[in-house]
Amino acid sequence: IRSIFAIAAHKQLPVYHADVPNAFVQSRIDTDIYVKLPNGISFTDPEGHKYKNRRLPKLLKSLYGLRQSPLLFNKEIDAFFQTTLGFERGLSDSCLYTKTVRDPKTGIDKFAIVSVNVDDIVITGDAEELIMNIKQQLADTYNVQQFEEVHTLLGFRVKRYSDGSFSLDVQAKIEELFQEHPILASKGKATSPMSPSYKYREGVPNTDLEVHVKTHFASLLGSLIYLSITCRPDLTQALGRCSRGMHAPTFAHVQMLINIFRYLNSHRDLKLFYRSSSKPIDEYFRQTAAKQADLTTIIDYD
């Protein structure tokens, strides 16, 4: 999903977002399932006959709570984008759809990118007519009424600036995490998620903080992994080391995780930025490529 914001920032394009209302009941059921009516509920068949508990109505659409509901909606929305709208599904990311069309006036190829995450749909691109058609088709087929520029998505906050750049942050999730585990914010600061010169003590957890972290190790680590894959890549390397103790954390793993939380507590408001200008980083890589010929092909590829 972050690649969409990178492309949108580079091309200075807006990113639109919408939710599919009642997503799981939009798809047709793929097997015969019958429902027993609860007491006090009745229905009338097309011939006008009224039934209470003597008949079992057959489901025509999926329902929330059925095991196959997520898969059915995924098949439904996949067929919609590939068959109905002619998009191509990503090979490495099955939630990503792309389509390129040629502008008849200018002869220039334009594109649209769609990301589907359960019932969240994100769209960007410079093919304005195609994007308008997507919105209309979604409204007609799935009753998607509101498409607006994205502000929140999958738990993180998105802000677009006047120069076309984007910032992503998960500060609200971090605040919730420290509210749920206030002992983690009690004391200590760290300037780095993982210091190479830090000497981990040997022993067993004995303080309240160490015992709390070891008791909730898997849960705390999972929360941090979510932060790292959304907007906090600065945590990734340290979490990779810490994850080795996911199921049987040692005292060293506990100390690592405490250090990560101390760093996070001191840097709650960091944001991930995507800007339209890549000249500084391009220049850095070109200088590096001048010394390492293997990078030249990557740098010169447009």
N, C-alpha and C positions, 0 to 999 in steps of 0.2 A: 504494500500500500504506500510505503514511503517513496517508491520510485515514481508514483503518480505525482506527488508533490514536487519531486525533483524536476520532472519534465515540465510541469506547469510553471514552476518558477523560472526555469531556463527559457521557456517560450512566453513567459508573462501572460499566462492564461488563468482564468478562474477555475475553481474546482467546485462542482455541484454535488449535493448530497440529498438523499431522500430515503425514507423507510417504506418498505412494502407493508401496508396494513394487513393484519391477520395473515401473515405470509403462509403459514403451514396449512391453512384451510383453502388456499388458492389452487392447490394441485389435486388432481383426480386420484382416487384410491386405485391401487393396482391389484387388489385382491378382494374377495367377498368378505366383508365384515358387517356384522349385524349388532345393533345396539338395543339393550333392554331399557325401556322407558322407566324413569323413576316414578314413584307414586305421585299422583296429582297431575301428571303430564299426559296429554293426548295429542293426536294429530289426525288430520283429514287427508284421505288419499285423493288423487285426481278425479275420482268418480263421486266424491262427496261423502264417502263413508267415514265415519269417525271411529277411531280406535283408541283404546287406552293401553292396558297391559297385555292384551291378547295377541298382539302382533309385534314382531321385531323389525323395526325399520332398517333398511340396508343403507350403508354409507355410500354416498356418491363422491364426496370430497374428503380429504384427509382431516384429521383433528389433532389439536395439541395433545400430547400425552402418548400418542402412538409411536412405537419405536421407529417405524419407517417414515415418519413425517418429514424429518430433515432431509433424508435422501430423496423423497418424492418431490419436495420443493426444489432441491438442487437440480434434479432432472428436468423439472418444469421450466425453471429459469434458464437452464443451459439450452434447452430446445428453443426457447423464446429468442435468445440472442443469436444462436447459430443458424437456426432454420428460418425463423421469421425475419430477423434483421440482417442476416448475412455476416455476422462477426466471426472472427477466428478466435478459438480458445487457446490460451497460452499453453505451451508444452511443459514448462517448468512450474508454472503457477496456474492451476486449473480455475482459479477465481478471477482471472484476468482475461478480458476480451478486447480485441482491437479490430479496427476497420479503417481502410484508407479509400478515399474517393477523390476523383479528379474534378477540380472546379472547372465547369464548362466555359466560364468567362476568361479565366487566366491560364488554364491548362496546368495549374499547380496542384500537386497532390496534397490533400488535407486529411487529417486523421481524427479519430475519436477513440478514447480509451475508457473502458468501463471495468470497475472492480466490484465484485459482489461478495459480501461477507454476511452470510445467512440472509437477513432481511435488509441490510444496509447496502445501498447502491451509490457508488461514487463515479462521477463522470467528468472528464476533461477532454480538451482537444480544440483544434482550430476549425473543424468542419461544423460551422454553426447550423446549417440546415439539417445536417445529419443528427446533431444533438437535439435540435428541436423535434425532429421526427421520433427520436428515442423517447423523449419526454412524453410526447403525445401517445405513442404506442403503449408505454407503461401506464399512463392514465386510463386508456381505454381497456387494457387487458387486466390490470391489477389494481385499478383505482388509486394509483399513486398521484396525489393531488399537489403536493408541495415539493418543489425542487428549489433549494436555496443554496447560496454559497456556504460551504462547510464551516462550522464553528466548533463542533465537538464530534468525535468519531472514535468508536471502539474504546472509549474511556480516556482519550487524550484530547487536549484542547488545541485548536488550530486558529491561527490569526494570520490574515493576509495584510500586507503593508502596501502603501501607495506605489512603491517601486516594483511591485509584483512578487516580492519575496514572501516566504511563508515561515512561520515559527510553529513548532510543535512542542508541547510540554505536558507532563503528567503530574504537575504540582498538586492537584486536587487528590489524586490517588496516593501520593506520598503523604499528604496531610492525614488522610484516612488511615494509612498504615501506622503512622506514629500515634494517632489517637487510639487505635486498637491495641497497640503495644507501647504505652507511654514510657515503660522502663527503658526502651531503646534510645530515647532522647534525653535520658537523665543526665549523662555526663560524658565528657570526652569529645574531641574533635579530631578529624583526620584531613590532611590535604590531598590524599590520593586513595583510591579504592584498595590498592595493593602496593605497599612499599617493598621494593626488592631488598632493602637493608633491614627490614623489620625481623627481629628474632622472636619466634613464637616460643612461649614457655611450655615446658613439659608438665604434665600433671593431669588432673581431672577438674571439671567445672565445679567450683565451690561457692562463688558469689551468686547472689540472686539473679544478676544479669546473665551470667554464664549458664546457669541452670535453665533460665527461661529460654535462652536462645537454643540450647540443645534440645529442650522439650518440644519446641515449635520449629525445629530446624528446617524440615521439608517444606512446611507452609510458608515460612519467611523467605526461603530461597526461591520458591515458586513465584511469590509476589515480586521479588527483585528481578527474576528472569522476565516476567511480563513487562516491567519497566524498561529493561534493557532492549527488548526487541521492538518496543514502540518508539520511545523518544530519548532513551538514555544509553547510547552505545558506549559511554565512558565506563559503564559498569561491566561490560561484557567479558573482558579478560579476567578480571578478579572473580567473577561468577563462574567462569569456566574452571578455574582452580578449585573454587569452593564446592562446585557441584560433584566433585569426586567423592565427597563424603555425604552425598544425598541420603543414602539408606543406613549408613553406619558412621556418623560424624565423629571424628576424633577431637581431642582438645584443640589441636591446631586449626581444624576446620571451624570450630566455634569461635576462636579468636579472629580468624579471617572474616567471618560473617559480622562479628561485632565491629571490626574496623570498617567494613563496607557501610554499615549503618551509621557509623560516626561520620564518615565522609558524606553520606547522603543527607544527614541532618544538617551539615554545614553548607550543603549545596542543593537545597531543595528547589530553588527557582531556576536552575539551568534549563535552557531551551535548545532545541535542535533547529537550526536555520537552514533554509534552502534559498539561495539567491540566484538571480538571473545571470550575473557576471561570473565567469569562471577563469578570467584572465590570470589572476595571481596563481592559482593552482596549476593552470596550464603551463605557465612560465617555469614554475618549480619543477614540473615533470619533464619539461623540455631540457632543462639544465641537467637533470638526472639522466635523461636518455642520451645526452651527449657523451656521458661516461659509460653508460651501460647500453650497448647496441640492442640488446634484447627488448628494450622498452620502446625503441623507435617506432616499430610497427603499431604498437598500441597508441602512442601519442599522435601519429599521423593519420590514424583511422578516423574518418568523419562519419 
